[in-house]
Amino acid sequence: MSATVPSTAPPHAPSAAGRIRFQHPELPPMEEVLAYFERSREACWFSNGGPCASELTARLEARLGGDTTCVLVANATLGLMAALRAACGESGGLIVTPSYTFTATACAIRWAGFEPLFVDVDARNWQLHPAQLDRALAERGGEIAGVLACATFGTAPPPEVRSAWRELTAASGVPLVIDSAPGFGSLDLHGRPLGGLGDTEVFSFHATKPFAIGEGGMVATADPELAARIASLINFGLDETRISMDAGLNAKLSELHAATGLAALDRFDGVLAARRRVAGALRQATSRCGLTLQAGSGGSTWQFFQALAPDAAAREAVLDAARDLHVEARTLHAPPLHRHPAFVAAPRHGSLAVTDDLAARSLSLPLANDMTQAAVDRVAEAVRC
């Protein structure tokens, strides 16, 4: 295993005796950012689709391929809000979504003028369960304005699951949007990138994401008319005559963040390779510890090392051991959203038994681009305790 990750720490990484942080965000070097930002300085154009934003958009579209159109946004939550309003309208209603996800998903639903309808996920891949979605669509019918599925933990849903989402939403006549926040760079089982598969997907470029620019995000869609509506909504609902046709908001990405994105994109393939090497080392080091990993996670971006403990008691034992070893571990997404005070009164379909079970066993372990073998071994030691 020593060949898979560095054996010694880079200067900015924690020492062997220091705390291993849950995440160790890494933006591109400032000199690389400023080299791109100089184009904006020369043009005196610092927002509203300047030279850096235009180039980043073009490069992202080329990377995703096909007929994908990309709309840059100031952050993924704003991107979700704009995508929901553009796709699902303004009349309100329910948006079907999993409870086993980050709170931004449900927050965006509320801020866009809708109400979440929580539906259970699959026990193996942790994605919105097609059979549960089918029943929710049948039972709630005209109340449902759309579906906001998730690429849970940035892992691409199995192709048959994504196909089922498409078929069910098309048959019910409601839009499908996918929250793929940490999934930019993830590949499905056929090696195809998230964002380039023909659906409307929202990605986060937050500092804690593998594609990190500080704050930012992107909506990717194969529907050019939808992309145009989103682009208008994030710019105050303005049309080409500078008249607000909708009550939009300001969710544009600045040129400085776009310059950071260009510098990050130059390095991104190496970042993904490093994260997958570290994930492989962690997988090997913990392979006999009784952890369960998400089905299909091999092509993920590995924002962190997400697993399930055998039971809640085993998880608590790992958390206790991690504290003693100065390893910062977490338990995402626990509690699930239907147990958050903000959403406890939101409607649910079914018991959400799988969601509750996943949350009770969820174990989130550190992972970083430059994680050393010593750090991998210490994380594994916590899991074995």
DOMAR-467074 format. One record per residue (C-alpha): y, x negated, z. Coordinates in steps of 0.05 Angstrom, whole numbers, padded with zeros to 5 digits, always signed. Each point is the difference from the previous one (the first is absolute). Example, Ala and Ser with C-alpha at 12.3 -4.5 7.8 and 13.67 -1.06 7.14 Angstrom:
-00090-00246+00156+00069-00027-00013
//
This chain:
+00000+00000+00000+00047-00058+00010+00014-00004-00074+00026+00071-00004+00062-00007+00043+00044-00058+00021-00028-00041+00058+00068-00019+00027+00062+00042+00010+00063-00006-00042+00063-00018+00040+00023+00073+00010-00069+00027+00021-00019+00012+00073-00036-00058+00033-00072+00005+00021+00022+00015+00072+00056+00047-00020-00001+00075-00012-00031+00023-00065+00047+00053-00025-00026+00064-00029+00040-00013-00062+00038-00062-00023+00049+00025-00054+00015-00050-00055+00056+00009-00049+00011-00048-00059+00043-00061+00013+00074+00015-00002+00013-00052-00055-00047+00038-00046+00035+00066+00017+00069-00029-00012-00021-00028-00067-00011+00072-00023+00059+00029+00038+00047-00047-00037-00009+00047-00060+00029+00057+00041+00057-00044+00024+00017-00021-00070+00002+00073-00022+00035+00023+00064-00053+00055+00003-00032+00009+00068-00032+00069-00002-00010+00060-00047-00052-00032-00046+00029-00070-00010-00033-00058-00036-00050-00016+00056-00022+00072+00009-00007+00009-00075-00043-00062-00007-00043+00017+00061-00012+00070-00028-00022-00028-00067-00046-00051+00032-00032+00051+00046-00012+00048-00058-00032-00056-00040-00044-00019+00059-00025+00072+00010-00009+00011-00075-00013+00063-00039+00056+00051-00003+00024-00012+00071+00073+00009+00016+00026-00032+00064+00060+00024+00041+00023-00049+00053+00022+00030+00067+00032-00025+00063-00063+00013+00040-00066+00037-00009+00019+00058+00046+00059+00017-00044-00046-00009-00060-00049+00051+00029+00057+00049+00014+00027-00006-00071-00069+00004-00032-00018+00062+00039+00066+00035-00017-00006-00020-00073-00073+00021-00006-00003+00060+00047+00069+00030-00005+00046+00027+00054-00033+00065+00021-00036-00029+00060-00072+00016+00018-00059-00042+00022-00018-00070-00023-00074-00016+00011-00007-00070+00030-00046-00039+00045+00015-00009+00074-00032-00068+00000+00059-00038-00028+00067-00030+00021+00053+00048+00025+00047-00014-00059-00045+00045-00043+00012+00062+00042+00072-00019+00016+00016-00002-00074-00033+00068-00011+00045+00031+00053+00063-00034-00025-00015+00023-00071+00000+00071+00025-00075+00014+00007-00051+00005+00055-00063-00043+00005-00068+00034-00002-00048-00050+00031-00069-00006-00032-00058-00045+00020-00022-00065-00033-00067-00029-00022-00038-00038+00055-00016-00059-00046+00061-00012-00042+00051+00033+00046+00034+00034-00059+00019+00074-00006-00066+00036-00006-00006+00038-00066-00043+00055+00029+00050+00011+00057+00057+00000-00050-00037+00051-00043-00008+00047+00058+00072-00008+00024+00026+00016-00070-00045+00061-00004+00018+00026+00069+00075-00012+00001+00011+00014-00074+00072+00017-00016+00026-00032+00064-00015-00070-00028+00055-00035-00039-00036-00065-00012-00049-00053+00024+00021-00068+00029-00064-00041+00002-00002-00071+00026-00031-00066-00021-00020-00011+00073+00018-00070+00025+00018-00017-00072-00073+00005-00023-00010+00033-00067-00036+00067+00005-00068+00001-00035+00010+00021-00073-00041+00064+00011+00045+00018+00059+00063-00010-00040-00029+00041-00057-00017+00056+00048+00071+00000+00027+00026+00007-00071-00048+00055-00020+00012+00041+00063+00075-00004-00003+00001+00015-00074-00044+00061+00010+00046+00024+00056+00063-00014-00040+00031-00046+00053+00026-00071-00008-00037-00062+00026+00039-00058+00031-00034-00060+00032+00028-00040+00058-00025-00070-00016+00050-00035+00045-00036-00066+00014-00041+00003-00064+00042-00036-00052-00049-00052-00026-00063+00038+00019-00054+00010-00052-00050+00057-00006-00074-00010-00010+00011-00010-00074+00052-00054+00011+00059+00045-00019+00065-00004+00040+00028+00055+00043+00062+00028-00032-00028-00008-00070-00053+00054+00002+00042+00058-00026+00020+00033+00066+00067+00001+00037-00005-00052+00055+00050-00026+00051-00002-00072+00025+00035-00037+00056+00030-00069-00006+00016-00004+00075-00001-00068+00034-00067+00016+00031-00034+00017-00066-00037-00052-00042+00054+00007-00054+00057-00012+00047+00074+00001-00017+00029+00024+00067+00014+00072-00017-00016+00035-00065-00051+00039-00039-00019+00030-00066-00024+00065-00031-00048-00010-00058-00017+00058-00046-00028+00013-00069+00047+00060-00007+00067-00024-00030+00034+00067+00015-00021-00004+00073+00025-00072+00002+00067+00022-00027+00006+00055+00053-00017-00050+00055+00050-00050-00028+00054+00054+00002-00018+00024+00070+00005-00071+00029+00070-00005-00030+00032+00063+00030-00032+00045-00052+00049-00025-00052-00012+00010-00075+00028-00043-00056+00068+00034+00006+00005-00020+00074-00008+00072+00024-00049+00017+00055-00052+00047-00028-00039-00002+00065+00016-00016+00072-00027-00070-00003+00005-00060+00046+00015-00074-00004-00067-00036-00003+00014-00055-00051-00025-00070+00009+00054-00054+00007+00003-00060-00045-00013-00048+00057-00065+00036+00016-00018+00002-00074+00012-00075-00004-00046-00008+00059-00051+00043-00036+00003-00045-00062-00012-00062+00043-00056+00036+00037-00032+00021-00066-00002-00073-00023-00044-00017+00060-00038+00065+00008-00066-00018-00033-00006-00059+00047+00017+00044+00060-00053+00051-00019-00052-00055-00009+00017-00030+00068-00004+00067+00035-00067+00016-00031-00027-00068+00020+00022+00011+00072-00029+00070-00001-00066-00029-00025+00000-00052+00056+00014+00054+00052-00054+00044-00030-00050-00057+00004+00021-00021+00071-00008+00071+00027-00060+00021-00042-00046+00004+00060+00049+00034+00047-00015+00072-00017+00065+00014-00038+00002+00050-00058+00048-00015-00057+00031+00050-00048-00043+00014-00061+00032-00030-00062+00047-00046+00038-00020-00063-00038+00056+00009-00050+00052+00019+00052+00063-00040+00014-00021-00008+00073+00065+00015+00036-00042-00014+00062-00074-00002+00016-00018+00073+00012-00068+00019+00029-00035+00050+00045-00032-00018+00066-00068+00031+00016+00033+00047+00050+00064+00008+00041-00027-00042+00059-00017-00058-00046+00070+00003-00029+00031-00004+00069-00043-00061+00015+00025-00035-00063+00072+00017+00017-00009-00028+00070-00031-00063-00026+00054-00007-00053+00054+00003+00053-00034-00054+00040-00005-00044-00062+00073+00014-00020-00022+00036-00063+00046+00059-00017-00046+00058-00021+00019+00072-00014-00033+00068-00012+00027+00031-00064+00003+00060-00012-00010+00021+00072+00018+00051+00020-00005+00036-00067+00061+00039-00023-00024+00068+00022+00004-00026+00071+00071-00028-00006+00051+00043+00037+00040+00007-00064-00059+00031-00037-00045+00030+00052+00022+00071-00021-00010-00014-00075-00056+00040-00033-00069-00030-00006-00061+00015-00043-00064-00004+00040-00014-00041+00062+00021-00069-00026-00061-00027+00036-00008-00061-00045+00074-00017+00008-00006+00003+00076-00063-00043-00001+00032-00053-00045+00061-00002+00044-00041-00009+00063-00036-00061-00029+00056-00029-00042+00009-00075+00009+00055-00037-00037-00005-00076+00003+00050-00055-00021+00002-00026-00071+00052-00044-00034+00009-00039-00065-00007-00067+00036-00050+00018+00055-00039-00061+00021-00074-00006+00014+00015-00011+00073+00037+00066+00002-00057+00035-00036-00049-00028+00051+00043+00024+00058+00005+00070-00028-00075+00000-00009-00009-00023+00072+00039+00061+00024-00045+00046-00041-00063-00032+00028+00022+00008+00073
//
